[in-house]
């Protein structure tokens, strides 16, 4: 069985799979180990790789049709604090002196 779509970059792979139950996605990162001549699936990610994964996920999500749109994945706009809440926070802030740092 082959994926219906895939997005790849430098060992990072996102694959889309469709069947009678619906659509699902797999994400993996692999690297080639010269000593053994094998491809190994990695379990840790560097920051640069996470940025690339984020970009690839954006490409995958962009292929969703209108009927598949997932508004719950959209990032919510930050909520501005109410004036009274801000005043309460300011009252609780203690003056800080750099000399108080123990190192």
TIVO-2410 file (N, C-alpha, C; in nm, 3 decimals):
# residues 103
REC num residu      c1      c2      c3 atome chaine
REC   1      X   0.084  -0.118   0.000     N      A
REC   1      X   0.000   0.000   0.000    CA      A
REC   1      X   0.089   0.124   0.000     C      A
REC   2      X   0.055   0.220  -0.085     N      A
REC   2      X   0.132   0.344  -0.095    CA      A
REC   2      X   0.049   0.461  -0.042     C      A
REC   3      X   0.117   0.563   0.012     N      A
REC   3      X   0.043   0.681   0.057    CA      A
REC   3      X  -0.019   0.755  -0.062     C      A
REC   4      X  -0.131   0.824  -0.035     N      A
REC   4      X  -0.195   0.901  -0.141    CA      A
REC   4      X  -0.120   1.030  -0.170     C      A
REC   5      X  -0.054   1.084  -0.070     N      A
REC   5      X   0.030   1.203  -0.086    CA      A
REC   5      X   0.143   1.195   0.014     C      A
REC   6      X   0.252   1.264  -0.014     N      A
REC   6      X   0.359   1.273   0.085    CA      A
REC   6      X   0.434   1.404   0.069     C      A
REC   7      X   0.494   1.447   0.178     N      A
REC   7      X   0.574   1.568   0.182    CA      A
REC   7      X   0.705   1.530   0.248     C      A
REC   8      X   0.817   1.561   0.181     N      A
REC   8      X   0.948   1.518   0.231    CA      A
REC   8      X   1.050   1.630   0.224     C      A
REC   9      X   1.143   1.624   0.319     N      A
REC   9      X   1.259   1.713   0.316    CA      A
REC   9      X   1.366   1.658   0.410     C      A
REC  10      X   1.481   1.624   0.355     N      A
REC  10      X   1.600   1.581   0.432    CA      A
REC  10      X   1.569   1.482   0.544     C      A
REC  11      X   1.506   1.374   0.512     N      A
REC  11      X   1.479   1.270   0.610    CA      A
REC  11      X   1.349   1.286   0.687     C      A
REC  12      X   1.282   1.399   0.672     N      A
REC  12      X   1.153   1.421   0.736    CA      A
REC  12      X   1.045   1.385   0.634     C      A
REC  13      X   0.950   1.303   0.677     N      A
REC  13      X   0.850   1.251   0.585    CA      A
REC  13      X   0.712   1.256   0.649     C      A
REC  14      X   0.618   1.319   0.580     N      A
REC  14      X   0.477   1.317   0.620    CA      A
REC  14      X   0.403   1.244   0.509     C      A
REC  15      X   0.325   1.143   0.544     N      A
REC  15      X   0.252   1.067   0.443    CA      A
REC  15      X   0.103   1.067   0.476     C      A
REC  16      X   0.021   1.081   0.373     N      A
REC  16      X  -0.125   1.076   0.388    CA      A
REC  16      X  -0.172   0.939   0.340     C      A
REC  17      X  -0.256   0.876   0.421     N      A
REC  17      X  -0.311   0.745   0.390    CA      A
REC  17      X  -0.463   0.753   0.391     C      A
REC  18      X  -0.527   0.701   0.286     N      A
REC  18      X  -0.674   0.701   0.279    CA      A
REC  18      X  -0.723   0.557   0.269     C      A
REC  19      X  -0.828   0.530   0.345     N      A
REC  19      X  -0.894   0.400   0.336    CA      A
REC  19      X  -1.042   0.417   0.369     C      A
REC  20      X  -1.114   0.306   0.387     N      A
REC  20      X  -1.258   0.314   0.413    CA      A
REC  20      X  -1.291   0.382   0.545     C      A
REC  21      X  -1.197   0.388   0.638     N      A
REC  21      X  -1.219   0.452   0.768    CA      A
REC  21      X  -1.195   0.602   0.764     C      A
REC  22      X  -1.126   0.650   0.659     N      A
REC  22      X  -1.098   0.793   0.648    CA      A
REC  22      X  -0.955   0.821   0.608     C      A
REC  23      X  -0.906   0.935   0.653     N      A
REC  23      X  -0.771   0.981   0.617    CA      A
REC  23      X  -0.688   0.987   0.745     C      A
REC  24      X  -0.565   0.940   0.737     N      A
REC  24      X  -0.475   0.959   0.850    CA      A
REC  24      X  -0.335   0.990   0.798     C      A
REC  25      X  -0.250   1.038   0.888     N      A
REC  25      X  -0.117   1.086   0.851    CA      A
REC  25      X  -0.012   1.021   0.940     C      A
REC  26      X   0.104   0.994   0.881     N      A
REC  26      X   0.218   0.948   0.959    CA      A
REC  26      X   0.330   1.050   0.942     C      A
REC  27      X   0.406   1.068   1.050     N      A
REC  27      X   0.520   1.160   1.049    CA      A
REC  27      X   0.640   1.081   1.099     C      A
REC  28      X   0.750   1.089   1.026     N      A
REC  28      X   0.870   1.021   1.072    CA      A
REC  28      X   0.995   1.095   1.026     C      A
REC  29      X   1.101   1.067   1.097     N      A
REC  29      X   1.232   1.123   1.062    CA      A
REC  29      X   1.330   1.006   1.058     C      A
REC  30      X   1.401   0.994   0.948     N      A
REC  30      X   1.498   0.885   0.935    CA      A
REC  30      X   1.635   0.941   0.898     C      A
REC  31      X   1.736   0.865   0.929     N      A
REC  31      X   1.872   0.900   0.888    CA      A
REC  31      X   1.945   0.771   0.850     C      A
REC  32      X   2.049   0.787   0.771     N      A
REC  32      X   2.127   0.673   0.725    CA      A
REC  32      X   2.249   0.654   0.815     C      A
REC  33      X   2.262   0.536   0.871     N      A
REC  33      X   2.376   0.505   0.958    CA      A
REC  33      X   2.481   0.434   0.874     C      A
REC  34      X   2.590   0.505   0.845     N      A
REC  34      X   2.694   0.453   0.756    CA      A
REC  34      X   2.756   0.323   0.808     C      A
REC  35      X   2.773   0.313   0.939     N      A
REC  35      X   2.839   0.197   0.997    CA      A
REC  35      X   2.765   0.066   0.966     C      A
REC  36      X   2.633   0.072   0.964     N      A
REC  36      X   2.555  -0.050   0.941    CA      A
REC  36      X   2.492  -0.053   0.802     C      A
REC  37      X   2.488   0.063   0.735     N      A
REC  37      X   2.424   0.069   0.603    CA      A
REC  37      X   2.273   0.064   0.610     C      A
REC  38      X   2.217   0.100   0.728     N      A
REC  38      X   2.072   0.095   0.749    CA      A
REC  38      X   2.013   0.234   0.766     C      A
REC  39      X   1.885   0.245   0.732     N      A
REC  39      X   1.810   0.366   0.765    CA      A
REC  39      X   1.749   0.345   0.903     C      A
REC  40      X   1.767   0.442   0.988     N      A
REC  40      X   1.718   0.435   1.126    CA      A
REC  40      X   1.611   0.543   1.146     C      A
REC  41      X   1.503   0.506   1.216     N      A
REC  41      X   1.401   0.605   1.247    CA      A
REC  41      X   1.441   0.677   1.376     C      A
REC  42      X   1.454   0.807   1.369     N      A
REC  42      X   1.498   0.889   1.483    CA      A
REC  42      X   1.380   0.927   1.571     C      A
REC  43      X   1.409   0.947   1.698     N      A
REC  43      X   1.304   0.984   1.793    CA      A
REC  43      X   1.323   1.125   1.848     C      A
REC  44      X   1.433   1.189   1.814     N      A
REC  44      X   1.456   1.325   1.862    CA      A
REC  44      X   1.470   1.420   1.743     C      A
REC  45      X   1.445   1.547   1.768     N      A
REC  45      X   1.442   1.647   1.662    CA      A
REC  45      X   1.523   1.769   1.704     C      A
REC  46      X   1.598   1.826   1.609     N      A
REC  46      X   1.665   1.955   1.630    CA      A
REC  46      X   1.567   2.067   1.598     C      A
REC  47      X   1.596   2.185   1.648     N      A
REC  47      X   1.506   2.299   1.623    CA      A
REC  47      X   1.483   2.324   1.475     C      A
REC  48      X   1.590   2.318   1.397     N      A
REC  48      X   1.578   2.344   1.253    CA      A
REC  48      X   1.485   2.241   1.189     C      A
REC  49      X   1.492   2.118   1.237     N      A
REC  49      X   1.405   2.012   1.185    CA      A
REC  49      X   1.260   2.037   1.224     C      A
REC  50      X   1.239   2.087   1.345     N      A
REC  50      X   1.102   2.118   1.386    CA      A
REC  50      X   1.044   2.231   1.300     C      A
REC  51      X   1.127   2.328   1.266     N      A
REC  51      X   1.082   2.436   1.177    CA      A
REC  51      X   1.043   2.379   1.042     C      A
REC  52      X   1.122   2.287   0.991     N      A
REC  52      X   1.093   2.224   0.862    CA      A
REC  52      X   0.968   2.138   0.872     C      A
REC  53      X   0.951   2.067   0.983     N      A
REC  53      X   0.830   1.986   1.004    CA      A
REC  53      X   0.708   2.077   1.006     C      A
REC  54      X   0.719   2.191   1.072     N      A
REC  54      X   0.608   2.288   1.078    CA      A
REC  54      X   0.571   2.334   0.937     C      A
REC  55      X   0.673   2.362   0.854     N      A
REC  55      X   0.647   2.404   0.716    CA      A
REC  55      X   0.578   2.293   0.637     C      A
REC  56      X   0.628   2.171   0.651     N      A
REC  56      X   0.568   2.059   0.579    CA      A
REC  56      X   0.425   2.033   0.625     C      A
REC  57      X   0.400   2.045   0.755     N      A
REC  57      X   0.263   2.030   0.806    CA      A
REC  57      X   0.171   2.135   0.746     C      A
REC  58      X   0.222   2.257   0.731     N      A
REC  58      X   0.144   2.364   0.667    CA      A
REC  58      X   0.106   2.327   0.525     C      A
REC  59      X   0.201   2.268   0.452     N      A
REC  59      X   0.172   2.225   0.315    CA      A
REC  59      X   0.065   2.115   0.315     C      A
REC  60      X   0.076   2.022   0.409     N      A
REC  60      X  -0.022   1.913   0.416    CA      A
REC  60      X  -0.161   1.967   0.449     C      A
REC  61      X  -0.169   2.056   0.548     N      A
REC  61      X  -0.298   2.112   0.587    CA      A
REC  61      X  -0.358   2.195   0.475     C      A
REC  62      X  -0.273   2.261   0.395     N      A
REC  62      X  -0.321   2.344   0.284    CA      A
REC  62      X  -0.393   2.261   0.178     C      A
REC  63      X  -0.371   2.130   0.177     N      A
REC  63      X  -0.438   2.045   0.077    CA      A
REC  63      X  -0.578   2.002   0.121     C      A
REC  64      X  -0.615   2.031   0.246     N      A
REC  64      X  -0.749   1.994   0.293    CA      A
REC  64      X  -0.852   2.069   0.210     C      A
REC  65      X  -0.957   2.002   0.172     N      A
REC  65      X  -1.066   2.068   0.100    CA      A
REC  65      X  -1.151   2.149   0.196     C      A
REC  66      X  -1.241   2.228   0.142     N      A
REC  66      X  -1.330   2.310   0.226    CA      A
REC  66      X  -1.408   2.223   0.324     C      A
REC  67      X  -1.452   2.107   0.279     N      A
REC  67      X  -1.529   2.018   0.366    CA      A
REC  67      X  -1.442   1.955   0.475     C      A
REC  68      X  -1.311   1.958   0.457     N      A
REC  68      X  -1.220   1.900   0.555    CA      A
REC  68      X  -1.155   2.006   0.643     C      A
REC  69      X  -1.193   2.131   0.626     N      A
REC  69      X  -1.130   2.239   0.703    CA      A
REC  69      X  -1.141   2.210   0.852     C      A
REC  70      X  -1.035   2.245   0.923     N      A
REC  70      X  -1.030   2.217   1.066    CA      A
REC  70      X  -1.007   2.348   1.143     C      A
REC  71      X  -1.113   2.425   1.166     N      A
REC  71      X  -1.094   2.554   1.233    CA      A
REC  71      X  -1.037   2.542   1.373     C      A
REC  72      X  -1.052   2.427   1.436     N      A
REC  72      X  -0.999   2.411   1.571    CA      A
REC  72      X  -0.847   2.413   1.575     C      A
REC  73      X  -0.783   2.399   1.458     N      A
REC  73      X  -0.637   2.406   1.453    CA      A
REC  73      X  -0.585   2.549   1.437     C      A
REC  74      X  -0.675   2.642   1.407     N      A
REC  74      X  -0.632   2.781   1.388    CA      A
REC  74      X  -0.588   2.838   1.522     C      A
REC  75      X  -0.483   2.918   1.517     N      A
REC  75      X  -0.435   2.980   1.639    CA      A
REC  75      X  -0.528   3.096   1.677     C      A
REC  76      X  -0.568   3.098   1.803     N      A
REC  76      X  -0.656   3.204   1.851    CA      A
REC  76      X  -0.576   3.332   1.872     C      A
REC  77      X  -0.642   3.444   1.850     N      A
REC  77      X  -0.578   3.573   1.874    CA      A
REC  77      X  -0.562   3.591   2.025     C      A
REC  78      X  -0.454   3.654   2.068     N      A
REC  78      X  -0.436   3.674   2.212    CA      A
REC  78      X  -0.545   3.764   2.268     C      A
REC  79      X  -0.584   3.736   2.389     N      A
REC  79      X  -0.688   3.814   2.455    CA      A
REC  79      X  -0.622   3.927   2.532     C      A
REC  80      X  -0.669   4.049   2.508     N      A
REC  80      X  -0.613   4.165   2.579    CA      A
REC  80      X  -0.662   4.163   2.723     C      A
REC  81      X  -0.574   4.194   2.818     N      A
REC  81      X  -0.616   4.194   2.958    CA      A
REC  81      X  -0.714   4.309   2.986     C      A
REC  82      X  -0.804   4.283   3.073     N      A
REC  82      X  -0.898   4.386   3.116    CA      A
REC  82      X  -0.823   4.482   3.208     C      A
REC  83      X  -0.858   4.609   3.205     N      A
REC  83      X  -0.786   4.710   3.283    CA      A
REC  83      X  -0.774   4.672   3.430     C      A
REC  84      X  -0.881   4.621   3.491     N      A
REC  84      X  -0.876   4.582   3.633    CA      A
REC  84      X  -0.778   4.468   3.656     C      A
REC  85      X  -0.773   4.371   3.564     N      A
REC  85      X  -0.680   4.260   3.576    CA      A
REC  85      X  -0.536   4.310   3.569     C      A
REC  86      X  -0.511   4.403   3.479     N      A
REC  86      X  -0.377   4.459   3.464    CA      A
REC  86      X  -0.335   4.531   3.592     C      A
REC  87      X  -0.425   4.606   3.651     N      A
REC  87      X  -0.396   4.678   3.775    CA      A
REC  87      X  -0.365   4.580   3.888     C      A
REC  88      X  -0.440   4.470   3.896     N      A
REC  88      X  -0.414   4.368   3.998    CA      A
REC  88      X  -0.275   4.308   3.981     C      A
REC  89      X  -0.238   4.282   3.857     N      A
REC  89      X  -0.106   4.226   3.831    CA      A
REC  89      X   0.004   4.324   3.867     C      A
REC  90      X  -0.016   4.450   3.834     N      A
REC  90      X   0.086   4.551   3.864    CA      A
REC  90      X   0.102   4.567   4.015     C      A
REC  91      X  -0.007   4.555   4.089     N      A
REC  91      X   0.000   4.568   4.234    CA      A
REC  91      X   0.077   4.451   4.297     C      A
REC  92      X   0.075   4.335   4.232     N      A
REC  92      X   0.140   4.215   4.287    CA      A
REC  92      X   0.288   4.206   4.250     C      A
REC  93      X   0.331   4.284   4.153     N      A
REC  93      X   0.470   4.279   4.111    CA      A
REC  93      X   0.557   4.344   4.218     C      A
REC  94      X   0.658   4.272   4.261     N      A
REC  94      X   0.750   4.322   4.363    CA      A
REC  94      X   0.869   4.385   4.292     C      A
REC  95      X   0.919   4.493   4.345     N      A
REC  95      X   1.036   4.557   4.285    CA      A
REC  95      X   1.149   4.456   4.282     C      A
REC  96      X   1.218   4.448   4.170     N      A
REC  96      X   1.325   4.351   4.149    CA      A
REC  96      X   1.458   4.422   4.134     C      A
REC  97      X   1.559   4.371   4.201     N      A
REC  97      X   1.692   4.428   4.196    CA      A
REC  97      X   1.787   4.322   4.144     C      A
REC  98      X   1.871   4.356   4.046     N      A
REC  98      X   1.966   4.259   3.990    CA      A
REC  98      X   2.059   4.203   4.097     C      A
REC  99      X   2.082   4.276   4.202     N      A
REC  99      X   2.171   4.229   4.310    CA      A
REC  99      X   2.109   4.114   4.389     C      A
REC 100      X   1.979   4.090   4.370     N      A
REC 100      X   1.910   3.983   4.442    CA      A
REC 100      X   1.937   3.846   4.378     C      A
REC 101      X   1.996   3.844   4.260     N      A
REC 101      X   2.021   3.718   4.192    CA      A
REC 101      X   2.139   3.648   4.260     C      A
REC 102      X   2.122   3.521   4.300     N      A
REC 102      X   2.226   3.454   4.381    CA      A
REC 102      X   2.348   3.407   4.303     C      A
REC 103      X   2.359   3.431   4.175     N      A
REC 103      X   2.478   3.385   4.100    CA      A
REC 103      X   2.551   3.498   4.036     C      A
***
